[in-house]
Amino acid sequence: MNFIKRIYIASIVLSLAFFAACGDSESSNIARPDDHSGSDITNSSAVDKNSSTTDKNSSSSAKSSSSTNGTSSSSDKNGASSSSSGKNNSTSSSSSINGSEIAGGCFVSLDPVDWRIIGKDTVYMRYIISCDGVSLGYIYNETNENLPIAAGGQKCTLDDHLDGTVDVTCGTNTYTANKPSDMGVGLFSAPELVSCKDTDLWCHSPIIDGADKSPITQMIYRENEGFFFASTGTHDLTDWNGICITYTSDTAAYLIMDLGEAKNQELNNNLPQVTLKNKAPLPTERCFGWKAFKQPRWASPAISGNDAAKTIASFKINQPSGSNFDLIRIRAYRNEDHSFDRTCGDMWCAEYAEETVITDCGNEPVGDWKSTTDATSSVIWPAKLGHEFNPISLLPVIDIYNSVAGTFTLGNGENPYAKIGFDMNYNSDKDFDITQWGGFCVTYKSSHDFFAELTPSNATEGQEIPRVLVPRSLEYTTIDLPWSSFSPSDASTVNFVNFVFSEPAGATGYFAFFTVGKPGTCTK
């Protein structure tokens, strides 16, 4: 059954890459959809180049209602209604009901495409919708009944209720379905530890390059507004292929294409945009091709992200009032490869969404990731820790960031430190001889140098603990650490393998650990 579900979900996800949404609003402000952020996206191995996602609730139900003279009406949850014309021309309207806008209809063509679930006889019908020559996306239902919207290419009108539901009127019948929430959502990545380059459009990375370093400003950034060109007018950015934005934020935000006053009015300020989905407490880069930018409302007039990229005046950032949004870098996408071909070590790999490390020590030969600090320092995790079996489990962090990732801040103690590592045997204070490992490998990112340390249980002050310095890296880096590189070279009395950050008081930085294994297993 899981296999069937995966194939079904995969077919939906793959289809989203081909379509862009289209819509309408007569508001004088730039259109922003209701927040469809839902739960955190949990893929961080690479930025999704198609920048699309499937709404978990994108099921649809069919209902039929009669109408007269080609006009149909539908009611919202509060009993208010909106109407759409069934005549063969483009129409759009907008009203406000209890503070919730309802966008008017768009003259559309429906092209049904069906697919069959392996192992079942049920055929699920999916209807691809286009408007003004622009593909909006699709609607479909998950029941055994197909939406009876007739043959491919039938021209219908569409009412987008802006709550994820749409009414499709074909002839005298109206059918209600859910549309996928697809606003070009990029995926979480591990911390994007940015060192600013002259090729960046705008960049300021104080943790890496120093708080007093002036930002790179090929574009102009205005906090709580967006980023702008030095010259006025619109710009053809087709050859950028898209845009990459690195930021931190405690809420979701929207990156909106500003097409200039005249074009914005022509589109009723229903402007193509993408969702910087969910909060990003660690520096996170999301890249979007132009086709990922979509109008939030499905109505006429319509414009694709690719066409909109030919007339860009600026990019606006829309975020809730009082939120904390910190821009770090903007750069052109230019089809750069943002993936990293990682190999999983044989002891632990974050991509498997596991929190335990196979150590071969003790009767239950696994350890868990944990952190310790001196009394003045702290480690801040980007997700709430714990689950029903372990209240301090790092599994939620591993799930979201495909790594053990976080922020350390060192206090004003005499020798402040932050340690992130794993024990040899779950919650045991026993020391183990791990000489037979021969060392270990680790794949990581880090804004600062750190020590790999073989920590014994109940270590005393002044005790010489085997350790080796590991250099900082802003990119994915894999390193083998044989015992011969440690000083002293002794792996016979180990309770914890720790990665230790020990900097001057007040230092803060980011880290991410992706995999651990015996020497040579972290690389192909």
C-alpha positions as CSV (number, residue, x, y, z in Angstrom):
1,M,0.0,0.0,0.0
2,N,2.9,2.4,0.8
3,F,4.3,1.7,-2.6
4,I,1.0,2.6,-4.2
5,K,0.8,5.8,-2.3
6,R,4.3,6.8,-3.2
7,I,3.6,6.3,-6.9
8,Y,0.3,8.3,-6.6
9,I,2.1,11.1,-4.8
10,A,5.0,11.1,-7.2
11,S,2.6,11.4,-10.2
12,I,1.1,14.5,-8.6
13,V,4.4,16.1,-7.8
14,L,5.8,15.6,-11.3
15,S,2.8,17.1,-12.9
16,L,3.1,20.4,-11.0
17,A,6.4,21.3,-12.6
18,F,4.6,22.0,-15.9
19,F,2.0,24.4,-14.8
20,A,1.7,28.0,-13.5
21,A,-1.2,29.5,-11.6
22,C,-3.1,32.5,-12.9
23,G,-5.5,34.9,-11.1
24,D,-7.2,38.2,-10.5
25,S,-7.7,40.8,-7.9
26,E,-9.0,44.4,-8.1
27,S,-7.4,45.5,-4.9
28,S,-5.1,48.5,-5.2
29,N,-2.5,46.6,-3.2
30,I,-0.1,43.9,-4.4
31,A,-2.0,40.6,-4.2
32,R,-0.9,38.1,-1.6
33,P,-2.6,34.8,-1.0
34,D,-3.8,33.5,2.3
35,D,-0.9,31.7,4.1
36,H,-0.8,28.1,2.8
37,S,2.4,27.3,4.5
38,G,1.1,24.3,6.4
39,S,3.8,22.2,8.0
40,D,7.5,22.4,7.5
41,I,9.0,21.0,4.3
42,T,11.5,18.4,5.2
43,N,13.8,17.9,2.2
44,S,17.1,19.6,2.4
45,S,19.5,17.7,0.3
46,A,19.1,20.1,-2.6
47,V,17.0,23.1,-3.7
48,D,14.1,21.9,-5.9
49,K,14.8,23.4,-9.3
50,N,11.1,23.3,-10.2
51,S,10.2,24.8,-6.9
52,S,6.9,23.1,-6.7
53,T,5.0,21.2,-4.0
54,T,1.7,19.4,-3.6
55,D,-0.8,20.5,-1.0
56,K,-1.4,17.6,1.3
57,N,-5.1,18.5,1.3
58,S,-5.5,18.8,-2.5
59,S,-8.3,16.4,-2.7
60,S,-11.5,17.5,-4.4
61,S,-15.1,16.8,-4.2
62,A,-17.7,17.1,-6.9
63,K,-21.1,18.7,-6.6
64,S,-23.6,19.7,-9.2
65,S,-25.9,22.7,-9.0
66,S,-28.4,23.9,-11.5
67,S,-28.4,27.4,-13.0
68,T,-30.4,29.5,-15.4
69,N,-29.4,31.6,-18.4
70,G,-25.8,30.3,-18.1
71,T,-25.2,31.8,-14.6
72,S,-24.3,29.7,-11.6
73,S,-23.7,30.6,-7.9
74,S,-21.9,29.0,-5.1
75,S,-21.8,29.7,-1.4
76,D,-18.9,30.1,1.0
77,K,-18.8,28.6,4.5
78,N,-20.6,31.7,5.9
79,G,-23.5,31.4,3.5
80,A,-22.3,34.3,1.3
81,S,-22.4,33.6,-2.4
82,S,-20.6,34.6,-5.6
83,S,-21.7,34.2,-9.2
84,S,-19.9,33.6,-12.5
85,S,-21.1,33.9,-16.0
86,G,-21.2,30.9,-18.3
87,K,-21.1,32.9,-21.5
88,N,-18.1,32.5,-23.8
89,N,-16.1,35.6,-22.8
90,S,-13.5,36.5,-20.3
91,T,-14.9,37.9,-17.1
92,S,-13.6,38.9,-13.7
93,S,-15.0,40.4,-10.6
94,S,-14.1,40.8,-7.0
95,S,-16.0,41.3,-3.7
96,S,-15.2,41.2,-0.1
97,I,-17.3,39.0,2.2
98,N,-16.6,39.1,5.9
99,G,-13.1,40.3,5.1
100,S,-12.4,37.4,2.7
101,E,-12.0,38.3,-1.0
102,I,-13.6,36.1,-3.6
103,A,-12.0,36.5,-7.1
104,G,-14.2,36.4,-10.2
105,G,-14.4,34.0,-13.0
106,C,-11.9,33.4,-15.8
107,F,-12.8,31.9,-19.2
108,V,-10.9,28.6,-19.2
109,S,-10.4,25.4,-21.2
110,L,-10.4,22.1,-19.5
111,D,-8.3,19.2,-20.8
112,P,-8.8,16.0,-18.9
113,V,-5.9,13.6,-18.4
114,D,-6.4,10.4,-16.5
115,W,-4.0,8.0,-14.9
116,R,-4.4,4.6,-13.3
117,I,-3.1,3.6,-9.9
118,I,-1.0,0.4,-10.2
119,G,-2.8,-2.5,-8.6
120,K,-6.2,-0.8,-8.6
121,D,-9.0,-0.5,-11.2
122,T,-9.8,3.1,-10.2
123,V,-9.1,5.8,-12.7
124,Y,-8.5,9.2,-11.3
125,M,-9.3,12.1,-13.6
126,R,-7.2,15.2,-13.6
127,Y,-8.3,18.4,-15.4
128,I,-5.6,20.7,-16.7
129,I,-6.8,24.3,-16.7
130,S,-5.6,27.1,-19.0
131,C,-6.6,30.7,-19.1
132,D,-5.7,33.4,-21.6
133,G,-3.1,31.0,-23.0
134,V,-1.4,30.5,-19.6
135,S,-1.5,27.2,-17.8
136,L,-3.0,27.7,-14.3
137,G,-2.5,24.2,-13.0
138,Y,-5.0,21.4,-12.5
139,I,-7.9,20.1,-10.4
140,Y,-8.7,16.5,-9.6
141,N,-10.6,14.4,-7.2
142,E,-9.6,11.4,-5.2
143,T,-12.8,9.5,-5.2
144,N,-13.9,6.7,-7.5
145,E,-16.1,9.2,-9.4
146,N,-14.7,11.4,-12.1
147,L,-15.8,15.0,-12.2
148,P,-18.4,14.9,-15.0
149,I,-17.0,18.0,-16.7
150,A,-17.3,16.5,-20.2
151,A,-14.7,16.2,-23.0
152,G,-11.3,17.7,-23.4
153,G,-11.1,21.3,-24.5
154,Q,-14.6,22.3,-23.2
155,K,-14.7,26.0,-22.4
156,C,-15.9,26.8,-19.0
157,T,-15.8,29.7,-16.5
158,L,-14.0,29.5,-13.2
159,D,-14.4,31.1,-9.8
160,D,-11.5,31.0,-7.4
161,H,-12.6,31.4,-3.8
162,L,-9.0,32.0,-2.6
163,D,-9.4,29.4,0.1
164,G,-8.1,26.5,-2.0
165,T,-11.5,25.7,-3.6
166,V,-12.6,26.6,-7.1
167,D,-16.0,26.5,-8.8
168,V,-15.9,25.4,-12.5
169,T,-19.1,26.1,-14.5
170,C,-19.6,24.2,-17.7
171,G,-22.9,24.9,-19.4
172,T,-25.6,24.7,-16.7
173,N,-23.6,22.7,-14.2
174,T,-21.1,23.9,-11.5
175,Y,-18.6,21.6,-9.9
176,T,-16.4,22.4,-6.9
177,A,-12.9,21.1,-6.5
178,N,-9.7,21.9,-4.6
179,K,-6.7,23.2,-6.4
180,P,-3.2,22.3,-5.2
181,S,-1.4,25.0,-3.2
182,D,1.5,25.6,-5.6
183,M,3.1,28.9,-5.1
184,G,6.6,27.9,-6.1
185,V,7.8,26.7,-2.7
186,G,11.5,26.1,-2.4
187,L,12.6,23.5,0.0
188,F,14.6,23.7,3.2
189,S,18.3,23.3,2.9
190,A,21.0,22.9,5.4
191,P,22.5,26.2,6.7
192,E,23.7,28.2,3.7
193,L,26.9,29.6,5.1
194,V,27.4,32.5,2.8
195,S,30.7,34.2,2.1
196,C,29.9,37.3,0.0
197,K,31.2,37.5,-3.6
198,D,31.4,40.4,-6.0
199,T,29.1,38.5,-8.4
200,D,26.3,38.6,-5.8
201,L,23.5,41.1,-6.5
202,W,23.3,41.9,-2.8
203,C,25.0,40.3,0.1
204,H,25.8,40.9,3.7
205,S,26.9,37.9,5.9
206,P,28.1,39.4,9.2
207,I,28.8,36.0,10.9
208,I,31.1,34.9,8.1
209,D,32.6,38.1,6.9
210,G,32.3,40.3,10.0
211,A,29.5,42.6,11.2
212,D,31.4,45.8,10.1
213,K,31.9,44.7,6.5
214,S,29.8,46.8,4.1
215,P,27.3,44.8,2.0
216,I,27.7,44.1,-1.7
217,T,25.1,46.3,-3.4
218,Q,24.6,45.7,-7.1
219,M,20.9,46.0,-6.1
220,I,19.4,48.2,-3.4
221,Y,17.8,46.4,-0.4
222,R,15.2,48.3,1.7
223,E,14.2,46.5,4.9
224,N,10.5,45.4,5.0
225,E,10.1,46.4,1.3
226,G,12.2,44.5,-1.1
227,F,15.1,45.0,-3.4
228,F,15.4,47.4,-6.3
229,F,17.5,48.3,-9.3
230,A,19.7,51.4,-9.3
231,S,18.1,52.5,-12.5
232,T,14.4,53.2,-12.9
233,G,12.0,51.4,-15.4
234,T,11.7,47.7,-16.1
235,H,14.4,45.2,-16.8
236,D,14.4,42.0,-18.9
237,L,15.8,39.4,-16.6
238,T,15.2,36.4,-18.8
239,D,18.8,35.4,-18.9
240,W,19.0,35.1,-15.1
241,N,16.8,32.0,-15.4
242,G,15.5,32.8,-11.9
243,I,16.7,34.1,-8.6
244,C,18.2,32.8,-5.4
245,I,17.6,34.4,-2.1
246,T,19.4,33.5,1.2
247,Y,17.7,34.7,4.4
248,T,16.5,34.0,7.9
249,S,13.0,34.6,9.0
250,D,10.7,33.7,11.9
251,T,7.6,33.6,9.6
252,A,6.6,32.8,6.1
253,A,7.1,35.5,3.5
254,Y,6.3,36.2,-0.1
255,L,8.7,37.3,-2.9
256,I,6.7,39.2,-5.4
257,M,7.5,40.4,-9.0
258,D,6.8,44.2,-9.3
259,L,6.2,44.7,-13.0
260,G,5.9,48.5,-12.9
261,E,2.9,50.7,-12.3
262,A,1.2,50.3,-15.7
263,K,1.6,46.5,-15.9
264,N,0.6,46.1,-12.2
265,Q,-2.7,47.9,-12.9
266,E,-3.3,45.9,-16.0
267,L,-3.0,42.7,-13.9
268,N,-5.1,44.2,-11.1
269,N,-2.1,43.9,-8.9
270,N,-2.4,40.1,-9.1
271,L,1.3,39.7,-9.5
272,P,3.4,36.5,-9.9
273,Q,5.1,35.5,-6.7
274,V,6.7,32.6,-4.8
275,T,6.3,31.6,-1.1
276,L,9.4,31.8,1.1
277,K,7.6,29.1,3.0
278,N,7.6,28.7,6.8
279,K,10.2,30.2,9.1
280,A,13.9,29.8,8.3
281,P,15.7,30.2,11.7
282,L,19.1,29.2,10.0
283,P,20.4,30.9,6.9
284,T,18.6,29.2,4.1
285,E,18.9,29.6,0.4
286,R,15.9,29.0,-1.9
287,C,16.2,29.2,-5.7
288,F,13.3,29.7,-8.0
289,G,13.2,29.5,-11.8
290,W,11.0,32.2,-13.4
291,K,8.2,29.6,-14.1
292,A,7.8,29.1,-10.4
293,F,6.4,32.6,-10.0
294,K,2.7,32.4,-10.2
295,Q,-0.3,34.6,-9.7
296,P,-2.1,33.7,-6.5
297,R,-5.6,34.1,-8.0
298,W,-6.9,32.0,-10.9
299,A,-8.6,34.6,-13.0
300,S,-8.0,36.8,-16.0
301,P,-5.8,38.6,-17.0
302,A,-3.1,36.0,-16.7
303,I,0.7,36.2,-17.1
304,S,3.3,33.5,-16.7
305,G,6.4,33.9,-14.6
306,N,8.6,33.5,-17.7
307,D,6.7,36.4,-19.4
308,A,6.7,38.5,-16.3
309,A,10.5,38.2,-16.0
310,K,10.8,40.3,-19.2
311,T,9.5,43.4,-17.4
312,I,10.7,43.5,-13.8
313,A,10.8,46.8,-12.0
314,S,11.7,45.4,-8.5
315,F,11.1,42.5,-6.2
316,K,8.9,43.1,-3.2
317,I,9.1,41.1,0.1
318,N,5.7,40.8,1.8
319,Q,5.8,39.5,5.4
320,P,3.6,39.8,8.4
321,S,3.9,42.9,10.5
322,G,6.3,42.4,13.4
323,S,8.1,39.5,11.8
324,N,11.9,39.3,11.7
325,F,13.2,38.9,8.2
326,D,17.0,39.1,7.6
327,L,18.2,39.2,4.0
328,I,21.7,37.7,3.6
329,R,22.2,37.3,-0.2
330,I,20.5,37.7,-3.6
331,R,22.0,36.2,-6.8
332,A,20.9,35.2,-10.2
333,Y,19.9,31.6,-10.6
334,R,21.5,31.1,-14.1
335,N,20.9,27.3,-13.9
336,E,23.6,26.8,-11.3
337,D,23.8,23.3,-9.9
338,H,22.9,23.6,-6.2
339,S,22.9,19.9,-5.5
340,F,25.7,18.0,-3.7
341,D,26.3,14.3,-4.3
342,R,26.7,13.1,-0.8
343,T,27.5,9.5,0.3
344,C,26.2,8.2,3.5
345,G,28.8,6.9,6.0
346,D,28.2,3.5,7.6
347,M,27.5,4.7,11.1
348,W,24.9,7.5,10.7
349,C,23.3,9.4,7.9
350,A,20.8,12.3,8.3
351,E,19.2,11.5,5.0
352,Y,17.8,8.4,6.5
353,A,16.0,10.5,9.2
354,E,17.7,8.6,11.9
355,E,18.9,10.0,15.2
356,T,20.9,7.0,16.4
357,V,24.5,6.3,15.5
358,I,25.7,2.7,15.1
359,T,28.8,2.5,17.3
360,D,29.1,-1.3,17.9
361,C,29.6,-0.5,21.6
362,G,27.8,-2.3,24.4
363,N,24.8,-4.6,24.4
364,E,22.7,-2.0,22.5
365,P,25.4,-0.7,20.2
366,V,24.0,2.7,19.3
367,G,24.4,6.2,20.5
368,D,22.3,9.4,20.3
369,W,23.2,12.9,19.2
370,K,23.3,15.4,22.1
371,S,24.8,18.8,23.0
372,T,26.5,20.2,26.1
373,T,27.7,23.7,26.9
374,D,29.4,25.5,29.8
375,A,27.0,27.5,32.1
376,T,27.3,30.7,30.0
377,S,26.9,29.3,26.5
378,S,24.0,27.9,24.5
379,V,23.0,25.9,21.4
380,I,19.9,27.1,19.6
381,W,18.1,24.4,17.6
382,P,15.9,25.4,14.6
383,A,13.1,23.1,15.6
384,K,11.4,22.1,18.7
385,L,13.2,19.0,20.2
386,G,11.7,15.8,21.4
387,H,9.2,13.1,20.6
388,E,7.1,10.7,22.7
389,F,10.0,8.5,23.6
390,N,12.7,11.1,24.1
391,P,11.9,14.7,25.1
392,I,15.3,16.0,24.0
393,S,15.6,14.1,20.8
394,L,17.2,15.9,17.8
395,L,15.1,13.9,15.3
396,P,12.9,16.9,14.5
397,V,16.0,18.9,13.5
398,I,17.3,16.0,11.4
399,D,14.0,15.6,9.7
400,I,13.7,19.2,8.6
401,Y,17.3,20.0,7.8
402,N,18.7,16.6,6.8
403,S,21.5,17.3,9.2
404,V,22.2,18.0,12.9
405,A,22.2,21.7,12.4
406,G,22.0,24.7,14.7
407,T,23.5,27.9,16.1
408,F,26.0,28.2,18.9
409,T,26.6,31.3,21.0
410,L,29.5,31.3,23.5
411,G,29.0,33.1,26.8
412,N,31.4,35.1,29.0
413,G,32.8,32.1,31.0
414,E,36.5,31.6,31.5
415,N,36.7,28.9,28.8
416,P,33.3,29.0,27.0
417,Y,32.4,26.1,24.8
418,A,29.6,24.3,22.9
419,K,29.8,20.6,22.2
420,I,27.7,18.7,19.7
421,G,28.3,15.0,19.4
422,F,27.1,11.4,20.1
423,D,27.6,8.9,22.9
424,M,28.9,5.4,22.4
425,N,26.0,3.8,24.1
426,Y,22.6,5.4,24.7
427,N,22.6,7.2,28.0
428,S,25.5,5.2,29.4
429,D,28.4,6.6,31.4
430,K,30.6,3.7,30.5
431,D,33.9,4.2,28.4
432,F,34.6,2.1,25.4
433,D,37.6,1.1,23.4
434,I,37.0,2.2,19.8
435,T,40.5,1.7,18.5
436,Q,39.2,-0.9,16.0
437,W,37.4,1.9,14.1
438,G,40.8,3.2,12.9
439,G,39.3,6.7,13.1
440,F,36.1,8.1,11.5
441,C,34.9,10.3,8.7
442,V,32.4,13.2,8.8
443,T,30.6,15.4,6.3
444,Y,29.9,18.9,7.6
445,K,29.5,22.6,7.2
446,S,30.7,25.1,9.8
447,S,31.2,28.8,10.1
448,H,34.1,28.3,12.5
449,D,37.0,25.9,13.1
450,F,36.2,23.2,15.7
451,F,37.8,20.3,17.5
452,A,36.8,16.6,17.0
453,E,37.3,15.3,20.5
454,L,37.2,11.8,22.0
455,T,35.7,12.5,25.4
456,P,35.9,10.0,28.3
457,S,33.2,9.8,31.0
458,N,33.8,11.9,34.0
459,A,36.8,13.8,32.5
460,T,38.7,15.8,35.0
461,E,39.9,19.4,34.7
462,G,43.3,19.5,33.1
463,Q,43.0,15.9,31.7
464,E,44.5,15.6,28.2
465,I,41.7,14.6,25.9
466,P,42.5,13.3,22.4
467,R,41.4,15.9,19.8
468,V,42.2,17.2,16.3
469,L,41.4,20.6,14.7
470,V,38.9,20.5,11.9
471,P,38.8,23.6,9.6
472,R,35.7,25.6,9.0
473,S,34.0,25.1,5.6
474,L,31.1,27.0,4.1
475,E,30.5,24.2,1.6
476,Y,29.8,20.5,2.1
477,T,33.1,19.0,3.2
478,T,34.0,15.4,3.9
479,I,37.1,14.6,6.0
480,D,38.7,11.4,7.3
481,L,40.1,11.7,10.8
482,P,42.4,8.7,11.5
483,W,43.4,8.2,15.2
484,S,46.9,9.1,14.2
485,S,45.7,12.7,13.6
486,F,44.5,13.0,17.2
487,S,46.7,14.2,20.0
488,P,47.2,12.1,22.0
489,S,46.5,9.2,19.6
490,D,44.4,7.2,22.0
491,A,40.9,5.9,21.3
492,S,40.8,3.3,24.1
493,T,38.7,5.3,26.6
494,V,35.8,7.0,24.9
495,N,32.3,7.9,26.1
496,F,31.5,10.6,23.6
497,V,32.7,11.8,20.2
498,N,32.2,15.5,20.4
499,F,32.6,18.4,17.9
500,V,33.7,21.3,20.1
501,F,33.4,25.0,19.4
502,S,35.7,27.1,21.6
503,E,36.0,30.7,20.6
504,P,36.2,34.1,22.4
505,A,33.3,35.1,24.5
506,G,30.3,36.3,22.5
507,A,31.2,34.3,19.3
508,T,28.2,32.9,17.5
509,G,28.1,30.6,14.4
510,Y,26.3,27.9,12.5
511,F,27.1,24.2,12.0
512,A,25.6,21.2,10.2
513,F,26.7,17.6,10.4
514,F,25.4,15.3,7.6
515,T,26.9,11.9,8.1
516,V,29.5,9.9,10.2
517,G,31.2,6.6,9.4
518,K,34.3,4.5,9.5
519,P,37.2,6.0,7.5
520,G,36.5,6.0,3.8
521,T,32.8,5.3,4.0
522,C,31.7,8.9,3.7
523,T,33.0,9.2,0.1
524,K,32.5,7.1,-3.0
